[in-house]
Amino acid sequence: MDISDSMNEWVERFSNPPPVVTVVRLAGLIAAGGGMLRGGLNLAGQAGVLKAAFAPRRLAAVALAINSPGGSPVQSSLLGRRIRAHAEERKVPVIAFVEDVAASGGYWLAAAADEIVVDPASILGSIGVVSAGFGFHDAIARLGIERRLHTQGERKRLLDPFLPEKPEDVARLEALQGDIHEEFKAWVRERRAGRLKADEATLFDGDIWTGRRAVELGLADAIGDLRSTVRARFGDKVRILPVGRRRAWPWRGLFRGAADHALAALEERLAWARWGL
């Protein structure tokens, strides 16, 4: 290539710049807070990233690279609504690309996109609500430990793990779960309107599906990957621009709250293991 060709190429790029597609990686357990040893997804940590993702000029689309086993329904909702707010303000499409898993809250995030693209072996769904815990009242009795708990308000001791489980407490928890489940279902109905291809009893019972089956059910739109799909949609010259926050150095505060970090890491490991990952 001679100098004139180089100049012509430069002029072409300057006068007709390529479209931009930003990429936001939403990976890990969805949880409020998030310590230095875990990549908890929450609005506080992602608000700046999302704002930056929708900021570039010549923005053609925003891609969400999702790999999450779920977590907090509140943070899932906050993130999903923030994504929609930016998308509607900039009038640009959002495309979710599911990697290993978009289950429960992970699917809540994927549904924020205008289109969901999956790998055939991705895991999607788990449109439901789960609560888990342990009961220790028999163990502390054998150890001769006396539980002392003083409250004002009958419901303040709801499902105390050191007291026997009460049917009325379980009923109250199930009612709360039902309310949250209705919010989840309403979000999926709103975001996938006209595309769901199975009855709600099938889609909303907490089951999971492979990516290919999710496309058949209308929970996803196409099989593909991020790079190939973006280049096919916006041309070979498209600028794929990753946007993210810098991670703190792993040794900063390494010994502060070590037990808390260990428990958080175990919680996240168990969340991934639930999906065989």
Backbone hydrogen bonds, N-H to C=O, Kabsch-Sander energy under -0.5 kcal/mol:
donor,donor_aa,acceptor,acceptor_aa,energy
6,S,2,D,-2.0
7,M,3,I,-2.7
8,N,4,S,-2.5
9,E,5,D,-2.4
10,W,6,S,-2.3
11,V,7,M,-2.8
12,E,8,N,-2.4
13,R,9,E,-2.4
14,F,10,W,-2.3
15,S,11,V,-2.9
16,N,12,E,-2.3
20,V,58,R,-2.7
21,V,239,R,-3.1
22,T,61,A,-1.4
23,V,241,L,-2.2
24,V,63,A,-2.9
25,R,23,V,-0.5
25,R,243,V,-0.6
26,L,24,V,-0.7
26,L,65,A,-2.5
27,A,25,R,-0.7
28,G,67,N,-2.2
30,I,70,G,-2.7
31,A,29,L,-0.7
31,A,41,L,-1.7
38,R,35,G,-1.4
40,G,38,R,-0.7
41,L,29,L,-2.7
46,Q,42,N,-1.6
47,A,43,L,-2.2
50,L,46,Q,-2.8
51,K,47,A,-2.2
52,A,48,G,-2.2
53,A,49,V,-2.1
54,F,50,L,-1.4
55,A,52,A,-1.1
59,L,56,P,-0.7
60,A,20,V,-3.5
61,A,20,V,-1.1
62,V,93,P,-2.1
63,A,22,T,-3.4
64,L,95,I,-2.9
65,A,24,V,-2.6
65,A,63,A,-0.6
66,I,64,L,-0.9
66,I,97,F,-2.3
67,N,26,L,-2.3
68,S,101,V,-2.2
72,S,30,I,-3.1
76,S,72,S,-1.9
77,S,73,P,-2.3
78,L,74,V,-2.7
79,L,75,Q,-2.5
80,G,76,S,-2.4
81,R,77,S,-2.6
82,R,78,L,-2.0
83,I,79,L,-2.4
84,R,80,G,-2.0
85,A,81,R,-2.3
86,H,82,R,-2.2
87,A,83,I,-2.4
88,E,84,R,-2.5
89,E,85,A,-1.8
90,R,86,H,-2.5
91,K,87,A,-1.5
92,V,87,A,-1.3
95,I,62,V,-2.6
96,A,115,E,-3.1
97,F,64,L,-3.6
98,V,96,A,-0.6
98,V,117,V,-2.7
99,E,66,I,-2.8
102,A,123,I,-2.9
103,A,68,S,-1.8
104,S,125,G,-2.6
106,G,103,A,-2.9
107,Y,104,S,-0.7
108,W,104,S,-1.9
109,L,105,G,-2.0
110,A,106,G,-1.9
111,A,107,Y,-2.5
112,A,109,L,-1.5
113,A,110,A,-1.8
114,D,94,V,-2.3
115,E,94,V,-1.2
117,V,96,A,-3.4
117,V,115,E,-0.5
118,V,222,A,-2.6
119,D,98,V,-0.6
122,S,119,D,-1.8
123,I,100,D,-2.0
124,L,209,W,-2.8
125,G,102,A,-1.4
126,S,207,D,-3.1
127,I,207,D,-0.5
128,G,126,S,-1.9
136,F,161,P,-3.8
137,H,161,P,-0.6
140,I,136,F,-2.5
141,A,137,H,-1.3
142,R,138,D,-2.0
143,L,139,A,-1.5
144,G,141,A,-1.0
145,I,140,I,-3.1
147,R,145,I,-0.5
156,K,153,G,-1.7
157,R,154,E,-0.7
158,L,155,R,-1.6
160,D,157,R,-1.5
163,L,160,D,-1.8
169,D,166,K,-0.6
170,V,166,K,-2.0
171,A,167,P,-2.4
172,R,168,E,-1.8
173,L,169,D,-2.3
174,E,170,V,-2.6
175,A,171,A,-1.7
176,L,172,R,-1.9
177,Q,173,L,-2.7
178,G,174,E,-2.2
179,D,175,A,-1.9
180,I,176,L,-2.1
181,H,177,Q,-2.8
182,E,178,G,-2.0
183,E,179,D,-1.5
184,F,180,I,-2.2
185,K,181,H,-2.7
186,A,182,E,-2.3
187,W,183,E,-1.9
188,V,184,F,-2.2
189,R,185,K,-2.7
190,E,186,A,-2.3
191,R,187,W,-2.7
192,R,188,V,-2.6
193,A,190,E,-0.7
195,R,192,R,-2.4
196,L,192,R,-1.0
197,K,217,L,-2.9
202,T,199,D,-0.9
203,L,199,D,-2.1
204,F,200,E,-2.7
205,D,202,T,-0.7
206,G,127,I,-0.6
209,W,124,L,-2.6
211,G,120,P,-0.5
211,G,122,S,-1.2
212,R,120,P,-1.3
214,A,210,T,-2.5
215,V,211,G,-1.8
216,E,212,R,-1.6
217,L,213,R,-1.9
218,G,214,A,-0.7
218,G,215,V,-0.8
219,L,214,A,-2.1
220,A,214,A,-1.2
221,D,116,I,-2.9
222,A,116,I,-1.4
224,G,118,V,-2.6
229,T,225,D,-2.1
230,V,226,L,-2.7
231,R,227,R,-2.4
232,A,228,S,-2.3
233,R,229,T,-2.1
234,F,230,V,-2.9
235,G,231,R,-1.7
238,V,235,G,-1.5
239,R,19,P,-2.9
240,I,238,V,-0.7
241,L,21,V,-2.6
241,L,239,R,-0.8
243,V,23,V,-2.9
252,R,249,W,-1.7
254,L,251,W,-1.5
256,R,253,G,-1.6
257,G,255,F,-0.6
258,A,255,F,-0.7
261,H,257,G,-2.4
262,A,258,A,-2.3
263,L,259,A,-2.3
264,A,260,D,-2.3
265,A,261,H,-2.7
266,L,262,A,-2.2
267,E,263,L,-2.5
268,E,264,A,-2.3
269,R,265,A,-2.5
270,L,266,L,-2.5
271,A,267,E,-1.9
272,W,268,E,-2.2
273,A,269,R,-2.4
274,R,270,L,-1.4
275,W,272,W,-1.6
276,G,273,A,-2.0
277,L,272,W,-1.7
